[in-house]
Amino acid sequence: MIIWIASYPKSGNTWLRAFLCAYLYSNNNKFDFNLLKKIPKFPHKEIFDGIIDIEILKKNKFEIAKYFIAAQQKLNLDNSIKLLKTHNAYVSSNNYWFSDEKNTTAYIYIVRDPRSVVLSLSSQQNVSVERATDLMLNPGTYGGNDKDGLIIDIWSSWRIHYLSWKKEKKFKGIIIKYEDLKKNPFVQFTKILNFLKNYIDFEIKEEKIQQCINLCDFKTLKNLENKLGFDESISSNVFFRKAELEEWKELLDVKIKKKIESNFKNEMVELGYLDRF
């Protein structure tokens, strides 16, 4: 059964994944990007080997949604608990749902202030902030998950993405704000580990938590990318950009800021990103 590490793009998913890989799967007090393979991305090309003909996707990329559950069934043949990273919204495409209760047991969802997301998304996708804003508002937005652009995940809008996971009641989940993770990583990572302990057998040790936080801090990940590159980066721009809080206050155009706040008002108020009045 699958536990999803889910988020809208550029919301801290890879940071959480790096921490969990270091905590659960590393024994040598070191971190490198190869560890991330312990929590693979979904969808990913290799997962669909023998399930779908790539030629079909060349004609219609959205056909992949038909095979999401079949690919998860293949992964679940070993009857073990596994962690998978995804940027897919928990939605249906042409009546084909992203997952179901036979393949998913739980999720951890990372949410980030959309005013920050739009700046990071603009850099990652190598598009203007205006274009990145349109992507975040569009229910039909999708992202390429490989360099061929054939394996896609369905992002939808920032609002739909967040609500799709929050409102899914067939299995348990927790929602973590990126800002809380950034301000107090020890508390938030401990909360995440306690949640995972319901499904995976491991020990929770305070010293190890702090050690893994240090191993996977942003500077370390950025330095690794600068030195070795990061093969999960689709564009030519750096993946690990700044990871700052509230940089939008200085960098985001007022019109775009108001557009985001207007469209996502209810969710931003709920999450504490906007005042109610």
C-alpha positions in Angstrom: 0.0 0.0 0.0 1.1 3.5 -0.8 1.7 6.5 1.5 1.8 9.6 -0.7 4.2 12.5 -0.1 2.1 15.0 -2.1 2.2 18.7 -2.8 1.7 21.3 -5.5 5.0 21.8 -7.3 7.6 24.0 -5.5 6.1 23.5 -2.0 8.8 21.7 -0.2 8.0 18.1 -1.3 11.6 17.3 -2.2 13.0 18.7 1.1 10.6 16.4 3.1 11.5 13.5 0.8 15.2 14.1 1.4 14.7 14.1 5.2 12.6 10.9 5.2 15.1 9.1 3.0 17.9 10.2 5.3 16.0 9.2 8.4 14.5 5.9 7.2 17.1 4.6 4.8 20.6 6.0 5.5 23.0 4.5 8.0 26.1 6.4 7.3 25.3 9.9 8.4 25.6 11.2 4.8 23.1 12.3 2.2 23.3 12.3 -1.6 20.6 12.5 -4.3 20.7 8.7 -4.9 18.9 8.3 -1.6 15.9 9.9 -3.1 15.3 6.8 -5.2 14.1 5.2 -2.0 11.0 7.4 -2.3 10.5 7.5 -6.1 8.3 9.9 -8.1 4.9 8.9 -9.4 4.2 8.9 -12.2 7.6 7.9 -13.6 8.4 6.2 -16.9 9.8 2.9 -15.5 6.7 2.3 -13.4 4.7 2.1 -16.6 6.9 -0.5 -18.4 4.6 -3.2 -19.7 1.5 -1.3 -18.8 1.2 1.3 -21.5 2.7 1.8 -24.9 4.6 5.1 -25.0 3.3 5.5 -28.6 -0.1 6.0 -27.1 1.1 8.9 -25.0 2.7 10.5 -28.1 -0.9 10.9 -29.4 -2.5 11.9 -26.2 -0.6 12.6 -23.0 -3.7 12.5 -20.9 -4.2 8.8 -21.7 -1.8 8.1 -18.9 -4.5 8.8 -16.3 -6.2 5.5 -17.5 -3.2 3.6 -16.2 -2.4 5.3 -12.9 -4.2 2.7 -10.8 -2.8 -0.2 -12.9 0.7 1.1 -12.3 0.0 1.4 -8.5 -1.4 -2.2 -8.5 1.9 -3.3 -10.1 3.9 -1.5 -7.4 1.7 -3.0 -4.7 2.2 -6.6 -5.7 4.8 -7.1 -3.0 2.2 -6.2 -0.3 4.5 -3.8 1.4 4.1 -0.2 2.6 5.9 2.2 0.3 6.4 6.0 0.2 5.9 7.7 -3.2 6.3 11.4 -4.1 3.7 13.0 -6.3 2.6 16.4 -7.6 -0.7 14.9 -8.9 -3.9 16.3 -7.6 -6.3 13.7 -6.2 -8.7 14.2 -9.1 -10.1 12.2 -11.9 -9.3 12.7 -15.6 -11.9 11.4 -18.0 -13.4 9.5 -15.1 -10.1 7.8 -14.2 -9.2 8.6 -10.6 -5.6 9.1 -9.5 -5.8 6.3 -6.9 -8.2 4.4 -4.7 -8.4 2.8 -1.2 -7.1 -0.5 -2.5 -3.8 1.1 -3.4 -3.5 4.0 -1.0 -3.4 3.9 2.8 -2.4 7.4 3.7 -0.9 10.7 2.6 1.3 13.6 3.9 0.5 16.8 2.1 2.8 19.9 2.1 1.1 23.2 1.3 2.9 26.5 0.7 1.7 30.1 0.4 0.8 30.5 -3.3 2.4 33.9 -3.4 5.7 32.2 -2.7 4.9 29.2 -5.0 4.4 31.4 -8.0 7.9 32.9 -7.8 9.5 29.5 -7.5 7.3 28.0 -10.2 8.2 30.9 -12.6 11.9 30.1 -12.1 11.5 26.3 -12.4 9.3 26.4 -15.5 11.4 29.2 -17.0 8.3 31.4 -17.6 7.2 34.8 -16.5 5.5 35.3 -13.2 2.4 36.2 -15.1 2.5 32.9 -16.9 3.2 31.0 -13.7 0.2 32.7 -12.1 -2.1 31.6 -15.0 -0.8 28.1 -14.6 -1.7 28.1 -10.9 -5.2 29.4 -11.7 -5.9 27.0 -14.5 -7.8 23.7 -13.5 -6.3 22.1 -16.6 -2.7 22.6 -15.8 -0.3 19.6 -15.9 3.4 19.1 -15.6 5.9 17.0 -17.5 7.6 14.4 -15.2 10.3 13.3 -17.6 12.5 15.1 -20.2 10.5 13.7 -23.1 7.4 15.3 -21.7 5.3 12.2 -22.2 4.9 11.2 -18.5 2.7 13.9 -17.0 1.1 14.6 -13.7 -2.1 16.5 -13.4 -1.6 19.6 -11.2 -4.9 21.4 -11.8 -5.1 24.8 -10.0 -3.4 25.5 -6.7 -6.8 25.6 -5.1 -8.2 22.4 -6.5 -4.9 20.6 -5.8 -5.0 21.5 -2.1 -8.7 20.8 -1.7 -8.5 17.5 -3.6 -6.2 16.0 -1.0 -7.7 17.8 2.0 -11.2 16.5 1.3 -10.2 12.9 0.4 -11.7 10.8 3.2 -11.1 7.3 2.0 -7.8 7.2 3.9 -6.0 9.2 6.6 -3.6 12.1 6.0 -1.9 15.1 7.6 -1.4 18.5 6.1 1.9 20.3 6.9 2.5 24.0 6.0 5.9 24.6 4.4 6.2 27.7 6.5 5.8 25.8 9.7 8.4 23.2 8.5 10.8 26.0 7.7 10.3 27.8 11.0 10.4 24.8 13.3 11.6 21.7 11.4 12.2 19.6 14.5 8.6 19.9 15.6 7.1 19.3 12.2 9.4 16.5 11.1 8.7 14.8 14.5 5.0 15.1 13.8 5.4 13.5 10.4 7.4 10.7 11.8 4.8 10.0 14.4 2.2 9.8 11.7 4.3 7.4 9.6 4.9 5.2 12.7 1.2 4.2 12.4 2.2 2.4 9.2 6.0 1.7 9.3 8.0 0.1 12.1 10.9 2.3 13.1 12.3 4.1 16.1 11.9 7.8 16.7 15.1 9.3 18.1 15.4 13.0 18.8 19.1 13.0 18.1 18.7 11.4 14.8 15.9 13.8 13.8 18.2 16.7 14.4 21.0 15.0 12.6 18.9 14.4 9.5 17.6 18.0 9.6 21.3 19.1 9.4 22.1 16.6 6.7 19.3 17.8 4.5 19.2 21.5 5.1 18.7 23.7 2.0 22.3 24.9 1.7 23.4 21.2 1.6 20.9 20.4 -1.1 21.7 23.5 -3.1 25.5 22.8 -2.9 24.9 19.2 -4.0 23.0 20.5 -7.0 25.6 23.1 -7.9 28.3 20.4 -7.7 26.6 17.4 -9.2 23.5 18.6 -10.8 20.0 17.3 -10.0 18.5 14.9 -12.6 14.9 15.5 -11.5 15.1 19.1 -12.7 13.2 19.4 -15.9 14.2 22.9 -16.9 17.7 24.3 -17.3 17.2 26.5 -14.2 18.3 25.4 -10.7 15.9 23.3 -8.8 16.9 24.4 -5.3 16.4 28.1 -5.7 16.1 30.1 -2.4 13.6 28.5 0.0 12.9 31.9 1.6 9.8 32.8 3.5 7.6 35.7 2.2 10.0 36.9 -0.5 6.8 37.7 -2.4 6.5 40.8 -0.2 9.4 42.4 -2.1 9.4 40.6 -5.4 5.7 40.0 -6.4 3.9 42.6 -8.5 0.9 44.1 -6.6 -1.5 43.2 -9.4 -0.4 39.6 -9.4 -0.5 39.5 -5.6 -4.1 40.7 -5.6 -5.0 38.3 -8.4 -3.7 35.3 -6.4 -5.3 36.5 -3.1 -8.7 37.1 -4.8 -8.8 33.7 -6.5 -7.5 31.7 -3.5 -9.0 33.8 -0.7 -11.0 31.2 1.2 -8.1 28.7 1.2 -5.5 31.3 2.1 -7.7 32.5 5.0 -8.2 28.9 6.2 -4.4 28.3 6.1 -3.6 31.6 7.9 -1.9 33.2 4.8 -4.5 35.9 4.7 -6.5 37.7 7.5 -10.2 36.9 7.5 -11.1 40.6 7.3 
